[in-house]
Amino acid sequence: MKTSTFRDRCPVTASFLADGTIRALNDEAAPPEVLRQMVRLGQAPFFTPDLCTLELAVDAVGRLSAAYPPDGTSPVINPALQLCALESQGCIDLLRGNQFQQQAVPGREMVLVWKMDGMVRVEVAAPEELAALKITAEGLDPAAAAHEASAEPGLVRALLQRAVAKGLILAPPSRIRRDVTDSPSGSPSAEQAAEVFTLQWHLTQSCDLSCRHCYDRSARPETPLARAMEVMADFRDFCRQRNVRGQISLSGGNPLMYPHFLEVYRHAADEGFALAILGNPAPRERIAEIAAIARPVYFQVSLEGLPEHNDAIRGLGHFERVMDFLDVLRDLDIQGQVMLTLTRDNMQQVLPLAELLEGRVWGLAFNRLSPVGRGAALALPEPSAFQDFLGEYCRAAERLSVLSFKDNMLNAHLSRSGRPTFGGCTGFGCGAAFNFMALLPDGEVHACRKFPSPIGDISRASLGEIYDGPQAARYRKRSRACLDCSIASVCGGCPAVTSGLGLDIAIDRDPFCPGPILPPEQQSGKSD
């Protein structure tokens, strides 16, 4: 077996050295140390020991595994990570091919070399990354670390989450998993794993609107503040036990009408949860106050079509207030989203509305009407007309970036058209009671808020116990009618629509679905 030379191991460093120096390094076990001696003797540029250290680290990391240990239960530092303490700055640029000696200057620099997704990465270590590595290496509790550093708990957890996302720290695999069939024969099966779990928390039934399609205007007591704090602790434990990141989508009613909204929002941010708001337009000062605590992932408002139709559903002047509010969100650098409830009467207004919203908001998406509560008085579109609409929507999305994909039936259309599918409603098709639960003000927990789907009550059980219970398991399962469909893992239809039309979500197919989709090799034809 041929022995590698110094030039083989450190080609960039070698490019700065004389041939005699390179030959002298071929037999050295620790070339950076030898280079330091040469620097002191004036025989090598000052930065070459550090450049050599980086090249050797890149070579070593490339041969390491970045896999999480099979018996682990806590976050660990990526085993394919090396931290290089250098005495010169700018060596990364030299390593990347910018070979100009003047780019390296004396000065201490910490450089991270690690592997993620099979690729070796090299970056200067940021202070927050070093802090995250220290916390993980010492097994510190994030809240304890925050207290010691006089920082908010949410800040420390955010640092850790960013380090995990970057691959510097490896978290235990998610325990939110389910088997899905990826072939009509029922075998083989794949496994879905969710990295984020969303709790849609309806803090209050109070609302400043009285929409004609509202699915629940029942009187429910508001969540007391002390109980709200307990809920957040419960959800924190739920996420830790299942190795997922938690997101809380605050809703209502109008969540901003909840009297303790800011206290809940601040505490949730301190706990490190990602936060979204599903609400109604509010004064700029109120939104700025919220953003000063923590910028929400997004703020979702609703429109039901063009001005006249929307205001007939949501109240006079609502359309104009929403449009003005979207400008406020944009000015405050908050991602705005618009949700539309699709009915027979507004289906043809979706694309004209998208034209008005293009460039003004991040996304416009639709859910089909759930014909429950007040919504039972409205009409869903005819399935055939809806299929035509899906084609128009997908074609329009090629030129209108505002159009977002959410309804699972879009995947059925995309697949039949030979186009790539997306994650579906929650990233896993229907995520009811899988990576999503809805908590109502009085403590009831539902698999999905759009139709009655009770799975427990937090006054009687923890969120974990509810999630593991038989009712939640029932809602997690796909309908038996979907088992032969090749896109079941990113579809499953909409149980709220299916149930609202009097069908059984356990055995019936979404009535807007034309039928199961076979694998491509078994499809006799494709529609455009």
N, C-alpha and C positions, 0 to 999 in steps of 0.2 A: 504493500500500500504506500502510495507516494505521500511524503510528509509535506504539509502545506508550508509555504514560505511566508515571511512577514508581508511581502507584497500581495500574496493571496489573501491574507487575513485582513490587512489594513491598506487597501490600495490608495485611498485618498491621502492618508498620512504619508505613505511612501512617496506620493507625488511631490512632497515638499522636502524630501531628504536626498542627500547625495548617495550614489550607488554604494560607496564604501560603508556608509552608516547603515544602509539597508542590509548589507551582507552581515554586518556585525550583530544585527537584531534577529537574524534568522533562527539562531539557536537559543534565544533568550525566552524563559518561561514567563517573565513579567515585563514585556516591552515598555509599558508606561513608566515604570521605575527607572529603567535604563535610559529612556529618553529624558527623564528629569535630570539625570546626571549629565547627559550630553548638552542639555540646555544650559546648565551651570558652567559647562566648559566652552560654551559658544559654538557647539557643533550641530545644533538643531534649533529651529524657530521655537519661540516660547510656548506656542499653543499646541505643538505636536503631541505632548503627553496626553492632553485632554482629548484631542481629536482621535488619538489611538484608543483611549478609554471608551469613547463613544462607539467606534467601529467594532471593538471587541464585544461591547454590550449588545449591539445590534445583531452580531453573529450568534451570540449565546442565546439571546431572547428568541431568535428565529427558530432555534431548536427546542424550545421549551413548550410545554402545553399550558394553555390558559383555561383548562377545565376546572370547574368547581369540584372540590373533594367530595366523593360519594357519601361520606359519613358526616358531612358538615351540617350545622344547623344555624350558623350565624354568618354574617358577612365576613369575607376574608380578603386580604390583599391579593391581587392577581399574582399567581405564582410565576407568571411570565412577565415580571416587572423588575427592572433594575433602576435604582436611583443613583445617578452619577454626580458626585460633588466635584466641580471643575474650578480651576483657578483662572480660566479665561472665558470670555464671552464671545459668542459669534461662531462657535465651532459647528453648530447645527447648519448654518448656511454653507460652510465649507463642505460638510458631509453631504449636502444636497447638490453639490456641484458648482457652487459659486466660489471658485478657487482663487480668491484674491486675499493675500495675506493681511491687507489692511482691514478686512472685515472682522478679524479676530482682535480683541483688545484685552488687556489684563483686567481681571475682575472676577469675583466669585459668582458662580452660577450653578443652580441645581437643575439637572436635566433628567426627565423621565424617559425611559425606554421600555415599551411594553408591547404586548401582542393583543390585538382585538380583531375578531372576525377573520383570523388567519393572516392578518397583516401586521408587520412591525411598525410601530409609531414612535416618533421622537419629538418631544416638546420640552420647552422650558417649564419647570414646575412652578405653578402659581401658589401663592401662600395658602389659599383655601384648599388646594389639593393636598398640600403637605399636612395641613390640619386634619383633613379627612383621613389620610393615611395613618396619622398618629392615633386618632381616635379608634380606628379599626384595629391597628396593631396592638393597642393596649386594652382592647375590649371594653372601652368606656361606654356608658349609657349616654345617648345624645343629650338628654335633659341634664344629666350631671355635668357633662362637658360644657354645656351652655352656661350653667350656673357658675362653674369655675372661671369661665372666660367673661362672665357678666354679659352674655349675649342671649338673645331670645332663643328658646328651644327650636322654633321653626327654622331659624337661620342655620343651625348646626345640621338639622335633618336635611335641609335643602343642599348643603355642601356635600353630604354623604350621597344623596340621590344623584347629584351631578357627577360625582366620582364613579358611581355605579354605571350611569348612562355612558360614561366615557370608557368604561372597562378597566379603570385603575383598581376598582374594588369589585369583587364578584359577590353577588347576593345569592342566597339559596334559591333554588328553582321555585317558581310559583306553585302553590298547592291548589290554586283555582284551575282545575283541569277537567276535561271531559273527553271521552272517546267519541269519535265521529267516524262514520263510514264514508270512505272516499271511493267506493265502487258499488254499482247496483247489486253485485253478488253478495254484498255484506262483508267482504274480506278483500284486501287487508283493511285494517282500520288505522286511523291516525289519531293523535291526541292534540287537543287544543289546550293552550295554556295562556291565561290572561296575566299580564304584568301589572295592570291597573284595575282597581275595583272602584266603581262609582256608586255612591250613596246619594240618591236624589231625595233631598230632605225638604219636605213641605213644612215650613215653620209655622205657617198660619193659613187659615182659610180666608182671611180678610183680603179683599181685593177692591181696587178702585174702578174696576170694569165689571160689566155684567154680560159676558159674551153669550151669543145665542147657541154656541156649540160646546159650552163648558160641560165637562164630564162629571163634575162633582161640586155642587154648591151646598152640600150638607153642612150642618153646624157641627163643628168639632172644636174642642177647647185648644187654645194655643199651648205650645210647649213651654212649661215654666223654665226660667233661666237655669235653675239648679239642675233640672232634669236634662236640659240641653248640654250642660257640662258633662254629665254622666254619659250621655249618648256619644260625645266625642271621645271620651276615654274608652268606651266600649268599642267604637269603630277603630280606634288606634290599636287596641289589642287584637281585634279581628284581622287587621291588615298585617300585623306582626306575625300572628300565628300562621297566616297563610302566605307569607312572603310576597306580598303585593304592595304597590304604592296606592295610597288612598286618594280619591278625589271626591269632594263634596259639592254637589250641584244644589245650590240653595234656591228653593222655589216656594210656591204657595198655591193658591192665592198670589198675592204680590209679596215676596219675602221682605221687601223694604218697608212694609207696613208692620212687620213684627217689631214690637217695642224694644227688644234687646238685640236687634240685628247686629249692631256694631260690636257688642260684647262677644256674640257668638262668632262673628267673622274674625275678629282679632284672635280669639282663642284657637280657632281652627287653623289660622295661619301660623300661630305659634307652634301648633302640633305638627306642622310640616305638610298638611294636606294641600293638594292642588284645589283651587276654588273656582267655581263658575257660578254665575248668577242667571237665573231664568226669571225675568221680571218685566216690569213696565217702565216706560220713560220716567226719568227722575231729574231733578235740578242738577245742573253742572256741579254745584258746590257739594252736593251729597255724593256724587260719583267720585269727585276728587278726594273727598274724605276717605272713601273706601279704598281708592287706589293708593293713598298714602300709607295705609296699613299693609296691603299686599295687592299687587295688580292681579285681577282675576284672569284666569286662562281665557275666558270669553264672557261676554254679557249677551244673553239671548233675549230678543224681543220678538213679538209676533206681528205679522201682517197677513191678511186673508185675501189679498188681491189688490186691485186698483182702488183708488180713493173711495168711490161711491159704494162699492161692494164691501170693502173693508169696514167702513164706518157704519154700514148697516148691521154688521156683525158685532163690532167692538165699540161702537159709540161715535157720535159726531165729533170730528176733529182729530180722531185718533191717528189717522194716517199721517197727517202733517206733523203731529207731535213725535211720532216715531222717526220720521225723516230728519227732523231737527235733532233728535236725540242721537241718531247715528253719527251726525256731525260732531256732537259732543264727545262721543266715544272715540272717534278718530282723532280729534284734537288732543285727547288725553292718552293716546296710544294704547287704547284698549280694543281688543279684537271684538268687533260686533258681529253677531249672527242673527239672521232672520229665519224664523220658522213659520211655515204655512200649513194649515190643516186643509187637506185637499178634499173637495166636495164636487158634486156634479156641477154646481153653479159657478165655481171659481177655477176649474181646471184650465180653461182657455185663457185665464188671466195670469197664469204663472210666468210664462215667457215674456209677456209685455212688462210684468213687474220686474223681472230680472234685468230687462233693458234699463229700467229706471234706477236699479240698485247697483249696476255694474260700476266699479270703481269707488263706490260709496261705502261698501260693507264687505267684510271678508267672505261671507257665504250666505246663500239662500238655499234652504232645504225644505222638503215637505214630508209630512206624515199623512197617510190617509185618515179620514174621519173615523173616529171610534164612535159608533152609533149607540152610545150609552148616555145617561143623564140628559141634559138639554140637547146633546148631539143627535139623539134619536129622532128629533123632529126634522133633521136635515137629511139630504140624500147623498149617497156615494155615487160616483160615476158608474156607467155601465162598463162591465169588464172589457168588452171589445174596444170601446172608446178609450179606456184607460191604457190598453196595450198600444194603441196608436199614439197616445200622448207620450208614453215612455220613449218611443222612437223619436218623436219631435224633441223631447227633453235631451236625449243623448246627443242628437245632432247639434242642438243649440249649445250644449256644453263645450263643444269643440271651439266655439268662438267667444262664449261668455264665461269668464273665469269665476264669476260669482255663483254659478250653479253648483251646488254640492250634492253628493250622492249619499242618500241615507236609507230610503225605503228599500227593503229587501227585494221587492219585485224588479227593481232596476237590474239586479244581478241576473235574474232570469232572462231579461231582455238582452243584456250584454252577452251572456253565454250563448244564447241562441243566435246572436249576430256574429259569433266568433271573436268577440272582443274580450279583453281581460276583465275579470270581476274585481270588485273591491271588498272591503271587510264586512259590508252590510251594516245594519242599524247600529250595532255597538262594537263593531270590529270582529264579531263572531256570528254574523247573522243576527238572529234575535238573541239578545243577551239576558232576557228576563230570568232572574234568579240564578244567573250564571256569573256574569261580571257586573251585575247591576241589581240593585234593590231600591224600592221607594219606601220612605218612612213618612207617615202622615203625622199631623200635629198631635193627635191623641195617642200616638204610640203604635198604631197599626202598621204592619210592614206588608207591602205588596210586591209581587214579582214585577209588576209593571203598573205605572200610575194611570195608564190610559183606559184600563178596564178593571172591574173588580177582580182582584187576584190575591186575596189575603193568604199570607204564609206564616203569620205569627204576630206577636205583640210584645214590645220591649218591656212592658210592665210585668211580663210573665217569663221571659227568656232573653238571653243575650242575643246579639246579632249572629254570633257564631252558632248558637244552638238553633236559631231560626233557619239559618242557611243550611245546616246539616239535617233539618227536619224533613219529613216525608212530603209535606205540601210544597216546599221549595223544589225538592227533587222532581216532583211531578211537572212543575212548570219548566224545569230545565230540559226535559226530554223533548225531542222533536216529535211532531205528529207522526203517527205510523204511515200516513200518506206521503211523508217526505223521505222515508228511509231508502227508497230506490233512486233518489235524485242525486246526481253527481255533484251538485253545488249546495247540498244541505248544510255543509259547515259554514257557509257564508250567506245562508238564506233562512229557511224555516218559515217564510211568510210572516204575517203579522197576526199574532194571537188575538190582539185587541179587535181587529177587524173581523176575524173568524168568529170569535165569541160574540161580538156585538150583532152578528147576523144570525145568531141562534145555532151555530155549529159547535161541535165538540173539538176543542183544540188538541185533544189526545189522539183523535183518529181521523179528523177531517183536514183537508187541504185548504189553504187560503183560497177563498172563492175567486180571487183575481189571478190565480196561477193557472196557466193553460195546461199544466201537467208536468210530470217529472222530466228532468233533462238527463239524457243518457250521455256517457262519455263520448268524446269527439269521434272516436273510431266507430261508434255505433249509431251516430246520427246520420239519417238519410239525406238531410238537407238543412240548409241554414238560411234564415231570413235576414234581410238587410235592415 
